[in-house]
Structures are given as C-alpha cells and as structure tokens.
Amino acid sequence: QVQLVESGGGLVQAGGSLRVSCLASGRTFGNYVMGWFRQAPGKERDLVAAIGGTGRSTYYADSVKGRFTISRDNAKNTVYLQMNSLKPEDAAVYYCAARPGLSIRTMRSEYAYWGQGTQVTVSS
C-alpha cells in the first residue's frame, strides 16, 4: 500500500513557474513508476509526465514537452513536477499517481495509487 500526498499547487501568472511535490509513504518507493496527471473541469484526467523507478526513463505529454520536468528523489520518497512557462490551459487539479513495476504506462487505469490532488491556477 502506498499513500501519496501532493503539495505546492497555487496561483501563478501565465509565463510563470510552479513546482508541485508528492510525498509517498512506504519503504519501496524506488519500485514504483510515478506519474503526474491533471484534470480540468469537464475534461478527462490525463497523464502529464511519468518517471521510472530509477529516474532514468521519463515520459511527457506533447502539450508540456520542453516546459515541464519530472524528477524524483528516492531517498526522500518524493517526486516533483517543475512547471515553467505556464499557460492558462495548464490550469487543473494535478494528481500524483503510482504504479508498481518498471514500465511507464500512460493510461489512468494502469496506476493503482493516487493522491488527493493539488490545484494549479494560471491567470492570463
């Protein structure tokens, strides 16, 4: 069982930066692929970025490539999402998710554990 707690959301102006964090419980954090999903009102919850257990493999949605960076610190059981050059369309609730195993997956159903979400608001 893994419990995930996000933090770091908030209000930022378009063009600004924000970093969200996700602290995971448990002693086997490195055995999990971690993902950041987002969900805007009336839209599906989609994968934004994911990172493998060692941090060597990553995935980014096309909409955030070059602007967002996912990273993890296994010693701190924490995964981060650095968001730069934010746009109004990036506004959403951002969810941290975990799936056991080695392979990055992009579908929501592939992730077994979820945080409660953190709101990111981008003003234009």
N, C-alpha and C positions, 0 to 999 in steps of 0.2 A: 504494500500500500504506500502510495506517495501522496503527500499533501503539498499543494502549491499555493503560494501567497505572492500576488503581484503588488508592486508599488511603483511610484514615480510618475503616474499619469498627472494630467493637469491641463491648463490652458496655455496655449502658445500662439504667437502671431505667425501668419504664413511666412515661410522662409526661415523660421527659427528651428531650434533643435530641442530635443527632449530624449531622455533615456528612461526606459522602464526596466524594472528588475523583477525577477521571480526567484523566490527562495523556496527550495524543495526540502522536505523532510526526508529522513532515511539515510542509510549508510552506503547505498549503491547507486548514487546519483550518476556516476560515470557509465552505468549500464543502460541509460535511457537516452533515446533521442528526444530532444526538446524542441518544441515549436512555439511560435507566436502566431496566433490567429487574431483576426479582427472582425467585428460585426457592427455595421452601421444600421440605423433604424430602417426596417423594411428590407434589409438585404441578408444574404446568406453569410454564415461565418466561414471565412476563407483563410487559408494559410498565407501568412506574410513571409515568414522565414523559418528555417529549421536548421538544427545543428546536430551532428553526430556526437556520440559519447566522448570521443577524444578531442573534439573540436576541429578536426582536420577537414571534415566534409560539411558543406553548408548548402542551403537552397534558399533562393529568393524568388518571390513573385516578380513578374516583369514590371509591375507598377512601382516597385520600390527599389529595383536594382540601381546601384550607384548612389542611393540616398540613405538606405538603412544598412546597419551592420549588426549581425547577431554574434554573440560571443558567450563563452561560459567559463566559469572558474570552478572546477570540480572540488577544489579544496574548501570552497565556501558554499558548495551546493547551490550555486546561483547561475542563472542565465540572464543575459542582458539583451536589450534591443536598443541600439543607438539610432535615433531617427533625426536626420538632418534634412534641410531644405523642405520642411513640412508644407504640405498643401492642404487646402480646406477639405479635399476629398480623402485625406488621411484620417479625418476625424472619425472615431469609432470607439467602441469598447474593445480593448486589447486583452486577449486571454492567453495565458501560458498553458501549455499542454505537454504531456509526457507520454512516450510510448516505450515499452521495454524492447530491447533489441538493438541491432546495428544499422539497420537500413532506414534512411529518411523516407517517409511517406507523406503524401500531400493531402490525403483525404481526412476529413474530420473524424470519420468513423475509425480510423486507424489509431487514434490516440485515446488512451484509457483513463488518463487522469487530467483534471482540469482545475485551474484556479478560478477565483470568483470574478476576475476581470478588473481592469482599471480603465477609467475614462480618459480619452485623449481628445481634446477640443482644439481646433485650429481656427483662429479668427482670420478673416480676409482683410 
